[in-house]
Every structure is written in C-alpha cells, then in structure tokens.
Amino acid sequence: MKQRGESLPELVAVMQRLLAPDGCPWDREQTLESLRPYVIEEAHEVVDAIDRNDLVHLREELGDLLLQIVFQSALAECAAETLRFGIDDVIRGISAKLVRRHPHVFGDEQASDSEAVRERWEALKAKEKAGRGLLDGVPRAMPALLRALRVGEKAAHLGLDWPDAEGPRRKLDEELAELDQALAEGTEEQVEGELGDVLFTLVSIARKRALDPEAALRGSLDRFTERVQVIEERLKERGLLPQALSAEQLDVLWKEAKEAVKRARS
C-alpha cells in the first residue's frame, strides 16, 4: 500500500512522458497561456462537487486540478534559465510559506482563536510583500463577487470598513436610490456604475455577516433552476406552452414550483 505523497512522483513521471519528444502531440503543443482556461474550469468543477457534497466526483475533480498544477510546473521547467522552476520548487515554496505563516504552530507564538490566526497571517503576508500595494495581491481575473469580497477584506486593514453589517445595509439604501436615479435619467454607463456599487455593497453585507456571496448567489441560481425545471415538467404534463399562459397563470405555476422545491429540500 502506498504511503501518502508517494503518488505525486508517479504523476510527474506520467506528465514528463507525455511531454517527451515522442510523447503526446497535443500535450507538447500546450503553453502556460493555452492551459489558463482549463485551470479556471477545473477549479469551478471542484467547487461544484463541494456544493453538491459529492465526494466521489470531488476526488476526481481535485485530481484534474492537480494535473493542471503539475502540467504547468512541467512547462515552467522549459522556461528561461533565470525563471525556470518545477513541481518540487512549487511544493517547497508553499510548505515554507505554511511554516512561516503559522508561528503559533511551528514557533513560539500563541494564537487564542481563528481571528487571531487570520490577523497574524495578514500581518506576516504584508511584511513579506512590503512595497506592494494593499490590493495588488487580488487578481483582476477573479470572479467579480469573490474579488469584491477580497478587496473589502483587505481595505478593512486600512480602516475602510464598517464596524458591523448595519453600516453596509444603510449604504445599500443610498446606493439603490442612486441606481433608481440613474435608471430614470442617466446613461447606460451611469446605470452600470451604480449597479456595480449596489453589488459591491451587497458583498460587504455578506462579508460582515461572514457569508460567502458566491455561495449565496450559486444557491439562488440552483433554486431558480430547480423551480424552472418544475414549471417545465408541469407544462409538459398539461400539454401547454408557456406562451399560451397569462402572467397570472405563470405566477401560479411559479408559486407551485417554489413550494415543490421547498418540500424537496426539506
């Protein structure tokens, strides 16, 4: 029986074989840039498996994500000499970072709770990245809701934050009023800007309540999808087309679907 960690060299060897001169033509054609969409896709599939509490598929999706890390590390070994690195460098780097940022475990410091750990982590991170802007470490390619969450967390270290969720909730009323005004008399660019401010404020409410806005929106989308599927089933059973129904009839179907989904989830 293999010990933990023994399978990684096996995967690395498989990847090296695929990239060999007589290996796989498709793999040999890939670049760091061409693999970028796959990294994002595999990360989303990991999240999807977690949301569905599907451990069977989670194992598979984590493997697919790990492949992207090994693949890109293998390609990076072919980079210019001064920039070259491999999977061992990646692993050593993250291992050293974990030790460095957990002095309460690997050193003599004390941490009373998870909040103290988080604050110390951020302080050590800021020290390591001295000279960089506070928000430089938040990738612009992040999904917008997640980026808003991270930006809000980091801005809080400058005091740019509310003490609790009541602050952004009051701010939401202000932003909604500005959105209403833009909708009534503004340009599309102004409407877009005000809509963005509303969304950012909603993320701040989620952050102050320790909620994940991405998960909240995914949950809403899942519920909406299930309700639409129920409506489609009811229409099919009754031999009806949605175009033939009045707004009132569709509203009745929507309420039926809402209750059906609620019962199924309870």
N, C-alpha and C positions, 0 to 999 in steps of 0.2 A: 504494500500500500504506500502510495506516495505521500511524503510529508508536505505540509503547507509551503508553498513557494517554489516547489520543485518543478511545477508545470510551466512556469514562465520561461525558463530557458528553452523548453520544448517549443513553445510558441515562437520565440525569437528565431530558433533554428528553422522552423517552417517558413517564416517570413523571409529569412535570408535565402532559402532555397527558391522561393517564388521570385525573388529579385535577382537571382543569379543570371548570367548571360544566356543560359539555356532554360531559364525559368518561364514564368507566365508572361506573355506579351502584354496583357492588359495591365498587370501589376507594374511591370517595368516602365510603362508609359506614364504612370501617375506622378504627380508633383504635390508639394505641400498645398498649393493653391487648388488643385483639382480635387483633393480629398476634403477640403473645407466643408462642402455641403453634407458629406457623409458624417462628419463629426457632429454637426448640429442635429442631423436626422437621428443618429443613434442615441444622442443624449435625450432627445424628446421621446424616443421609444422606451428608454429606461424609465423616464418619468411616467409614461403611460402605464407601464407594467406596475409601478409602485401605486399609482392611483387606483388600479384595478385589484390591488393586493394579490397579484398573480405571480407567485414566487417561481413557478416553472418558467414562465417567459422572462421574468426578471433575470434569472441566471443566464438565459440565452442573450438577452439584450446587453447585460453587463459584459458578456464575452465579446459582443460586436463592438462595444465602445472601447474595450481593452485592445481589440485588434487595431482600431484607429490610432491608439497611442503608440503601440508597437510599430505599426506601419510608418507613422510619421517620424518616429525616432530612427527607424532604419533609413529613411530617406535623408534625414538630417546628417547621418554619418557620411553622406556623399557631398556635403556642403563644403564651402571653402575651409581650408585648414584652421583658420583662426576662429571659425564659427561652429565647427563640427562638434556634434555630441551624439550619444547613443542612449539606448534604454537604461543602461547602468547609470549614466550621468543623471537621467531623469529621476530614477529611484533614489539614488544617493542624495540628490538635491531636496526632494520632498521629505526624505527621512530626517535629514539635518534640520530642515525647517520645522518639522514637528517637534523635535527635541528642543530646538532653540525657543520655540514659542510656547512651550509647556514647562517653564522653570519650576512650577509648583509640583510637577511630577518627576522631572529629571534633574531638578536642582533643589535649592534650599528655600525657595519662596513658598508662601502659603496662599491659598485661594479659598475663601469661605463658601462661595457659591458660583453658579454658572455665570452670573452677571460680572463677577469679579474676574473670572477667566476671560470673558469676552473683552472687557475693558483692557486687561493686560495684553491680550492678543493684539488689539488695535494699537496700543502704545508701542509694542515691540515692532509691529508692522510699519508704523510711521517712522520709527527710528531707522529701520533697515532701508526704507525708501526715502530718506531725507533728501530734500532737494526737488522732489517731485510734488506736483500739485495734489491737493487732497482728493480730487476726483479723477486723477489720471489713471488710477487702477481700475476704474469701472469701464469695461469695454463698451464701445458705442454699438457693437454688433449684438449686444444682449437684447432679448425680448424687452420691449419698452416698459412693461409693468415691472419686471424684475430690475431693470436698470433704475427705474424711479424709486424702487424700494432701497436699493444700494446707495443711490445718491442721497436720499433722505437720511439714511443711517450715518453716512459719512459727514454730511452737513451738520448733523447734530453735534459733532465733536467741536464745531466752531460756535456752538450755541444757537445755530439757526434752526430752532425747533420749538415745538410747544411742549409744555410740561405733561399734558395728557391728551386724550382723544377729543376732548371738548374744544380745544383750540382749532384743529383742522375741521371739526364739524361746523363750527361757526364760520370758518373761512369758506367752507363749501357753499353756504348760503350766498356769500358775497360773489363767489365765482359763478354760481348759477345765475345770479342777477346780471352779471356781465355777459354771460353767454346768451341770455334772453335778449339783451340789448343788441348784441352782435347779430343775432338771428333776425331781429326786427329791422335793423337799419345798417348793418355792417357788410363788409365784403366777405367773400368766401375765405380769404386769408385771415381775416379777423375772427371769423367763426371758428376756423381751425385752431387758431391760437387760444381762444377762450375754452374750446373743448379740451385742448391739451391741459390747460390749467385745472379744469374740473377733474380730469382723470388723475393728474398728479396729486391733487388734494385728496381724492378718494384713496389713493395708495398710502398717503400719510395717515389717514384714519385707520387703515388696516395695520400699518406699522405700529402705531401707538397702541393698538389692541393685540399686538403680537400675532397677527393673522397674515397668511400668505395671499396676496392679491391674485397671483397667478392661479393658485389652487381654488380660490373663491370663484374666479371667472370660469375656470375649467368646470367646476361643479355646476355653475349656472348653465353653461353650454351643454353639459351632459343631460341635465334635467330638461332643458328645452328640446334637445334632440329626442329624448325618450317620449316627450309629450307629442311631438310632431309625428313620431312613428305610431303612437296610439291613434292619433287622428287619421293617419293614412289607413290603418287597419280598419277603423270604424267606417270610413268612406268606402273601402273595398267591400266590406261585409254588406253594406247597404246599396251597393251599385251606384254610388253617387260620385260626381266630380265636384271639386271644391268651387269651381266657377259657378255651379248651379245653386250654391247656398248663399243666403243673405248674411250680412255681417252679424246679425243676431244669432243665426243658426251656427255660424262658425264659433261665436263666443260660447255658446252652449257646449259645443264639441270640445273647445279648449278647456272649459271647466271640468268636463268629464275626464279628459285626458290628464289634467292636473291631479285629480283625485285618484285616478288609476295608478299613476306613477307614485303618488304618495303612499298608497296602500302597498304597492310592490316593494317599496323601500323600507317600510316599517317592519 
